[in-house]
Amino acid sequence: MAEYITFAQNNPLLFAGLAVIIFLIVKMEIDRFTRKYKTVNTNEAVQLLNRDDTVLLDVREDKELSEGVINGAKHIPLGQLSSHISELNKLKDKPILVYCRSGNRSGSACKQLTNEGFSDVSNLAGGIMSWESANLPIKKH
């Protein structure tokens, strides 16, 4: 144990870096366990979309739409989501599936929606990239 203390004293930057990394890992795990939305894979997403009442929300930027969209998606860029909450409020009782390019921005959108009182919100893990990798159909603009 004494050598660990000596190491920490001789290498304060490395020790501080280790402390930061451990803190971030713990924070990520706590966030994962306390989030109010589900993360679904492509198979689960297809099952959700096969239900008639599921709302599909694309939160990518306008310029990304040329890569293709999942058919039936409502497009609201993440940066504009807060200003469109009032029009989405009428959909609060419906399941909402959110996607972006890789699943990161849609996670932020899901968090924002659940904070606004939406109860059945899901994030497509891997975003449209995983959708395309699974050879599922997209509509090109």
C-alpha positions in Angstrom: 0.0 0.0 0.0 2.9 2.3 0.7 4.1 2.1 -2.9 0.7 3.3 -4.1 0.9 6.3 -1.9 4.4 7.0 -3.0 3.4 6.6 -6.7 0.5 9.1 -6.2 2.8 11.6 -4.5 5.4 11.2 -7.3 2.9 11.3 -10.1 0.1 13.7 -9.2 -1.1 14.3 -12.8 -1.4 10.5 -13.5 -3.2 10.1 -10.2 -5.6 13.0 -10.9 -6.2 11.6 -14.4 -7.1 8.2 -12.9 -9.4 9.9 -10.4 -11.2 11.8 -13.2 -11.6 8.6 -15.3 -13.0 6.7 -12.3 -15.4 9.5 -11.6 -16.6 9.7 -15.2 -17.2 5.9 -15.3 -19.2 6.0 -12.1 -21.2 9.0 -13.3 -22.0 7.2 -16.6 -23.2 4.1 -14.8 -25.4 6.1 -12.5 -26.9 8.0 -15.4 -27.5 4.7 -17.2 -29.4 3.2 -14.3 -31.4 6.3 -13.6 -32.5 7.3 -17.1 -36.2 7.3 -17.8 -36.0 6.1 -21.4 -35.3 2.8 -23.1 -32.5 2.0 -25.5 -33.6 -0.4 -28.2 -31.8 -2.2 -31.0 -33.0 -2.4 -34.6 -35.1 -5.5 -34.0 -36.9 -3.9 -31.1 -37.3 -0.7 -33.1 -39.0 -2.6 -35.9 -41.4 -4.2 -33.4 -42.1 -0.7 -32.0 -42.8 0.7 -35.4 -45.1 -2.2 -36.3 -47.4 -0.8 -33.6 -49.7 1.7 -35.3 -49.3 4.4 -32.7 -45.5 4.7 -32.5 -44.1 8.2 -33.4 -40.7 8.1 -35.1 -38.6 11.2 -34.5 -35.5 12.1 -36.4 -33.3 14.6 -34.5 -30.5 14.9 -37.1 -29.5 18.2 -38.7 -31.1 19.2 -42.0 -27.9 18.5 -44.0 -27.9 14.9 -42.8 -31.2 14.1 -44.3 -29.7 13.6 -47.7 -28.2 10.3 -46.4 -31.7 9.0 -46.1 -34.5 8.8 -43.5 -36.5 6.0 -42.0 -39.9 6.1 -43.7 -42.5 8.0 -41.6 -40.1 9.9 -39.5 -41.0 13.4 -38.2 -37.9 15.6 -38.5 -37.0 18.0 -35.7 -33.3 18.8 -35.3 -32.1 18.4 -31.7 -31.2 22.1 -31.4 -34.9 23.0 -32.2 -36.5 20.3 -30.1 -37.3 22.5 -27.1 -39.1 25.0 -29.3 -41.3 22.2 -30.7 -42.3 20.6 -27.4 -45.7 22.2 -27.5 -46.6 20.6 -30.8 -45.3 17.2 -29.5 -47.3 17.5 -26.3 -50.4 16.0 -28.1 -48.3 12.9 -28.6 -47.4 12.4 -24.9 -49.6 9.3 -24.6 -48.0 7.6 -27.6 -44.7 5.6 -27.7 -41.9 7.7 -29.3 -38.8 6.2 -31.0 -36.0 8.7 -31.5 -33.0 8.4 -33.7 -30.0 10.4 -35.0 -26.9 9.3 -36.9 -25.3 7.2 -34.2 -27.5 7.3 -31.2 -25.8 10.0 -29.1 -27.9 13.1 -30.0 -31.1 11.0 -29.8 -30.1 10.0 -26.3 -30.1 13.7 -25.4 -33.4 14.2 -27.1 -34.9 11.2 -25.2 -33.7 12.8 -21.9 -35.2 16.1 -22.9 -38.5 14.4 -23.8 -38.7 12.4 -20.5 -37.9 15.6 -18.6 -41.0 17.2 -20.3 -43.2 14.4 -19.1 -43.2 12.0 -22.0 -43.4 8.5 -20.5 -42.8 6.0 -23.3 -39.6 7.1 -25.0 -37.0 4.9 -26.7 -33.6 5.6 -28.3 -32.5 3.7 -31.3 -29.0 2.4 -30.3 -26.5 3.1 -33.1 -29.0 5.4 -34.9 -29.6 5.3 -38.6 -26.1 3.8 -39.0 -27.3 0.6 -37.2 -30.6 0.7 -39.1 -28.6 0.7 -42.4 -26.2 -2.0 -41.2 -29.2 -4.2 -40.5 -30.3 -3.7 -44.2 -33.5 -2.1 -43.1 -35.1 0.3 -45.6 -34.5 4.0 -45.8 -35.9 6.6 -48.0 -33.5 8.8 -49.9 -34.3 12.5 -50.4 
